[in-house]
Structures are given as structure tokens and as C-alpha cells.
Amino acid sequence: MSRNKFTPLIGLDSILKKIVTNNSNILLSCSEKAGEFLFGSKNFTIVPNPIETNRFLRVSSIKVQQLKSDLGISEEIFVIGHVGRFSAEKNHAFILKIAKKLTKLQVNFKVIFVGDGELKLSVKDEAINLGIQDKIIFAGKRTNVEEFYNLFDVLLFPSLHEGFGNVAVEGQVSGKKVIASTGVSEEVDLGLGLIKFIDVRKFDAWVKEILISMDSNITVSEIDIKDALYNRGFGIDGVVRKYTDIYSGQEKFN
């Protein structure tokens, strides 16, 4: 049987999960959903992926304005963003479908895709097929992603599934409205009123929420964001302490 380079090896996931589970004395996961996928009914401890708080909170407005200028985005344009690898589970096609609908509604917007991956060319081709290529900016893989978050008016995260979804957390830390699929763990919600979870099967609800976000402006203080990260264990210092406790044998497990 022939197999192209993008076809996953049958059963590889289950083999790797068994290897990890059977050769570990402590099982760790970044989220409940990821842990259940990896370890099934076995006990595991959640250690969140840490967030570089100041990197996303304290972004130079001058750099953001320069980025806007470089991308040719004027002040009146509503910016829809997505950060992630171009792979099937990230569901870029769904965002293109939304862009097509917004174009029909004559919304003045741009979609910015930040990232790279094996499906990038096919997503570009689909944008052309839909006649919306002038509405889409392919920014590529960037090291200044924090500037892009601050450029976005809303961050879309319609993944079919996610082990966790750091992008959704980073978007909230940047003070941006996030619309995420129900395939994303609700553990990413910082409790700041910045994220809304919608099933990707409810396309009209996504469009409606985007239109609502165009007329709303939620402001969250830096203190509230830092408190939310601390309380949910996303701070780097807290995660380091947790790993230190684990490796020194001080962490208690069920």
C-alpha cells in the first residue's frame, strides 16, 4: 500500500503512549485533556505550560504600529488573527470560510495567519479559490508573536482538538478577545471574560460573535491578568517550583 509523507503511521500514537506510560514512575501532563489522551485512567499530575507574562503584557506600541505599517493595515481595518502551525487539526479552512462570509457582509477586515507548516500552500490555494486572497495575510513563522497578538482585534482558535492550547492563553494575556472551539480545553480560560467557546459546527454563531466583538471593547488590567495567571499556576516561577518539588520528591501523587 502506498503512503504519502503526510499520512500518519497506523498505531504509532498508541505504541508511543504505551512506551511512555510503562517506562515512567511519574506521569505529567500540561492539561486534563492531554493527560487523559496519553495515560487513560492512570493517575497523572498536571503541570501547566508556563507563560512569559511580561513578554505579552509589555509590548512596545511603537513596534506594533510599525508592524501594522509593514503589513499595510490601516486603523479602520478589523484584524482577525490566528497563530499556529498549518496542520489539519488547526482548522484553517474554517477561518477561510468565515472570511468568505465576512466579505459577503462587506466587513472591512483582514485575517493574519502567523505560522508555517505542510498545509500552508493548500490554504493559500483555497483562499484564491474562494476569491478572498486579498483579505488574507500569510505572515509566516515569527519570533515576535507578542506583537501580532497586540495587533489583533480578535484571535480565532477553531482547532478540531488540542492537548491544551497555549495560544488561547497568550491571547488573553495580551488582553485580546479569543473565540475558541470546544475542541480546546476550558482550562485555558483565565476567567477574565476574554474567551468564548463555540462548537465549530455552529458556524453562524462564530460569525455573530466576531461581529459582536467589533462593537465591544473589553479592558482588563495588568494586575488582574497577573493574578489570573498566578491563581491558575501559569506563572514561570510557580511551574519551576512545581517541577523542583517533583524531582526532589516533595510533590505528593495519588
C-alpha positions as MATLAB code, in Angstrom:
seq = 'MSRNKFTPLIGLDSILKKIVTNNSNILLSCSEKAGEFLFGSKNFTIVPNPIETNRFLRVSSIKVQQLKSDLGISEEIFVIGHVGRFSAEKNHAFILKIAKKLTKLQVNFKVIFVGDGELKLSVKDEAINLGIQDKIIFAGKRTNVEEFYNLFDVLLFPSLHEGFGNVAVEGQVSGKKVIASTGVSEEVDLGLGLIKFIDVRKFDAWVKEILISMDSNITVSEIDIKDALYNRGFGIDGVVRKYTDIYSGQEKFN';
ca = [
       0.000    0.000    0.000;
       1.394    3.402   -0.955;
       1.519    6.167    1.623;
       2.326    9.840    1.120;
       4.584   11.700    3.529;
       1.668   13.310    5.371;
      -0.127   10.044    6.225;
       0.437    9.110    9.897;
       1.812    5.704   10.737;
      -1.049    3.450   11.795;
      -0.963    2.735   15.533;
       2.125    4.884   16.196;
       0.318    7.021   18.791;
      -0.788    4.004   20.796;
       2.699    2.468   20.664;
       4.363    5.668   21.878;
       1.774    6.105   24.645;
       2.491    2.595   25.930;
       6.247    3.212   25.866;
       5.908    6.449   27.839;
       3.394    5.078   30.343;
       5.186    1.789   31.009;
       8.605    3.385   31.458;
       7.667    6.276   33.732;
       7.273    6.329   37.500;
       5.628    9.767   37.461;
       3.156   10.819   34.792;
       2.914   14.525   33.962;
       0.619   16.394   31.583;
       0.052   20.020   30.594;
      -3.735   19.605   30.872;
      -6.529   17.259   31.912;
      -7.467   16.522   28.301;
      -3.884   15.784   27.246;
      -3.363   13.571   30.282;
      -6.490   11.535   29.580;
      -5.382   11.073   25.977;
      -1.873    9.982   26.931;
      -2.443    7.989   30.096;
      -6.085    6.931   30.036;
      -7.347    6.042   33.521;
      -3.900    6.176   35.175;
      -3.143    8.869   37.724;
      -1.186   11.844   36.457;
      -0.190   15.292   37.662;
      -0.921   18.457   35.719;
       1.913   20.937   35.274;
       0.791   23.823   33.039;
       2.965   25.183   30.266;
       4.357   28.418   31.725;
       3.651   31.804   30.172;
       6.249   34.564   29.820;
       3.936   37.135   31.340;
       5.851   40.338   30.674;
       6.618   39.314   27.097;
       2.906   39.544   26.232;
       1.868   42.266   28.658;
       4.530   44.846   27.920;
       4.766   45.199   24.176;
       6.061   48.391   22.603;
       3.216   50.285   20.931;
       5.797   51.710   18.529;
       6.707   48.185   17.381;
       3.043   47.287   16.948;
       2.399   50.399   14.856;
       5.466   49.626   12.746;
       4.199   46.088   12.220;
       0.831   47.463   11.141;
       2.552   49.729    8.665;
       4.729   46.910    7.340;
       1.649   44.760    6.741;
      -0.295   47.609    5.144;
      -3.063   47.629    7.751;
      -4.816   50.927    8.306;
      -6.536   51.895   11.559;
     -10.082   51.277   10.315;
      -9.413   47.642    9.386;
     -10.653   44.987   11.815;
      -7.871   42.450   12.331;
      -8.648   38.768   12.838;
      -5.664   36.706   13.909;
      -4.600   33.097   14.158;
      -1.328   31.696   15.487;
      -0.447   28.097   14.810;
       1.081   25.507   12.551;
      -0.585   24.844    9.209;
      -1.808   21.343   10.004;
      -5.211   19.696    9.728;
      -6.191   19.930   13.395;
      -5.717   23.720   13.422;
      -8.679   24.030   11.031;
      -7.509   26.951    8.882;
     -10.202   26.075    6.336;
     -12.827   27.113    8.871;
     -11.274   30.573    9.172;
     -11.255   30.921    5.382;
     -14.949   30.072    5.380;
     -15.533   32.806    7.961;
     -13.505   35.258    5.871;
     -15.675   34.460    2.856;
     -18.825   35.154    4.874;
     -17.479   38.430    6.278;
     -16.551   39.512    2.763;
     -20.146   38.934    1.642;
     -21.278   41.022    4.622;
     -18.924   43.791    3.401;
     -16.930   43.870    6.630;
     -13.670   45.821    6.418;
     -11.233   43.238    7.772;
      -8.033   41.287    7.301;
      -7.090   37.818    8.502;
      -3.489   37.302    9.592;
      -2.117   33.773    9.758;
       1.077   33.518   11.818;
       2.881   30.211   11.409;
       4.169   27.715    8.912;
       3.557   24.084    8.059;
       2.803   21.428    5.496;
      -0.676   22.723    4.618;
       0.268   26.356    4.076;
       0.266   26.129    0.279;
      -3.096   24.357    0.178;
      -4.597   27.037    2.454;
      -3.221   29.711    0.112;
      -4.747   27.896   -2.861;
      -8.104   27.655   -1.097;
      -8.061   31.392   -0.340;
      -7.563   32.017   -4.060;
     -10.351   29.576   -4.957;
     -12.701   31.434   -2.611;
     -11.677   34.787   -4.087;
     -10.560   36.180   -0.731;
      -6.777   36.191   -1.205;
      -6.700   39.976   -0.764;
      -8.240   39.538    2.695;
      -5.601   37.103    3.949;
      -2.068   37.858    5.127;
       0.332   34.934    5.487;
       2.895   36.305    7.924;
       4.939   33.114    8.196;
       6.769   31.868   11.257;
       7.684   34.769   13.545;
       9.714   35.295   16.694;
       7.772   38.471   17.566;
       4.408   36.765   18.013;
       3.638   39.003   21.015;
       3.497   41.991   18.662;
       0.996   40.183   16.468;
      -1.260   39.416   19.440;
      -1.311   43.123   20.224;
      -2.118   43.881   16.591;
      -5.139   41.554   16.520;
      -8.636   42.744   17.406;
      -9.793   39.170   17.913;
      -7.970   35.829   17.978;
      -9.660   32.803   16.406;
      -8.728   29.327   17.622;
     -11.042   26.822   15.894;
      -8.878   23.737   16.440;
     -10.527   20.357   15.982;
      -8.593   19.190   19.029;
      -5.826   20.496   21.279;
      -3.820   18.945   24.085;
      -4.031   22.313   25.785;
      -3.849   25.456   23.666;
      -1.197   27.898   24.868;
      -2.114   30.298   22.068;
      -5.504   30.929   23.676;
      -3.815   31.784   26.977;
      -1.257   34.056   25.307;
      -4.068   35.882   23.519;
      -5.850   36.568   26.812;
      -2.618   37.678   28.490;
      -2.283   40.150   25.617;
      -5.741   41.436   26.563;
      -7.437   40.211   23.391;
     -10.819   38.620   22.789;
     -10.430   34.933   21.936;
     -13.007   32.753   20.216;
     -12.098   29.097   20.602;
     -13.647   25.794   19.594;
     -14.971   23.261   22.066;
     -12.040   21.100   20.969;
      -9.876   23.370   23.119;
      -9.661   22.605   26.836;
     -11.615   25.032   29.023;
      -8.553   25.006   31.278;
      -7.209   27.806   29.059;
      -9.910   30.179   30.343;
      -8.247   32.704   32.660;
     -11.602   33.872   33.992;
     -11.162   37.378   32.607;
     -14.197   37.377   30.324;
     -11.958   37.358   27.263;
     -12.687   33.921   25.806;
     -15.771   32.338   24.298;
     -16.025   28.640   23.399;
     -18.191   27.743   20.400;
     -18.631   24.415   18.630;
     -17.209   24.625   15.088;
     -20.441   23.045   13.856;
     -22.181   26.295   14.794;
     -20.730   28.412   12.013;
     -23.273   31.242   12.259;
     -22.547   31.574   15.980;
     -18.873   32.181   15.184;
     -19.724   34.870   12.666;
     -22.136   36.504   15.120;
     -19.528   36.507   17.905;
     -16.963   38.125   15.607;
     -19.434   40.838   14.644;
     -20.238   41.418   18.330;
     -16.528   41.727   19.130;
     -16.232   44.501   16.541;
     -18.515   46.671   18.659;
     -17.198   45.695   22.090;
     -14.061   46.735   23.909;
     -13.112   44.700   26.960;
     -10.298   46.175   29.032;
      -8.506   44.059   31.612;
      -5.861   45.425   33.955;
      -2.318   44.078   34.125;
      -2.853   43.227   37.793;
      -5.952   41.141   37.018;
      -4.085   39.263   34.281;
      -1.118   38.523   36.542;
      -3.418   37.389   39.358;
      -5.279   35.074   36.976;
      -2.023   33.510   35.764;
      -0.756   33.052   39.323;
      -4.007   31.529   40.574;
      -4.049   29.036   37.697;
      -0.398   28.128   38.020;
       0.763   29.531   34.662;
       3.499   31.731   36.091;
       7.057   30.612   35.307;
       8.149   30.779   38.962;
       5.241   28.596   40.060;
       5.890   25.999   37.355;
       9.610   25.890   38.217;
       8.741   25.315   41.891;
       6.364   22.516   40.937;
       8.991   20.737   38.830;
      11.556   21.234   41.604;
       9.188   19.639   44.111;
       8.536   16.736   41.738;
      12.190   15.977   41.111;
      13.113   16.406   44.774;
      10.350   14.021   45.799;
       8.338   16.638   47.710;
       5.342   16.560   45.365;
       2.680   14.124   46.524;
       0.886   11.952   43.987;
      -2.300    9.988   44.170;
];
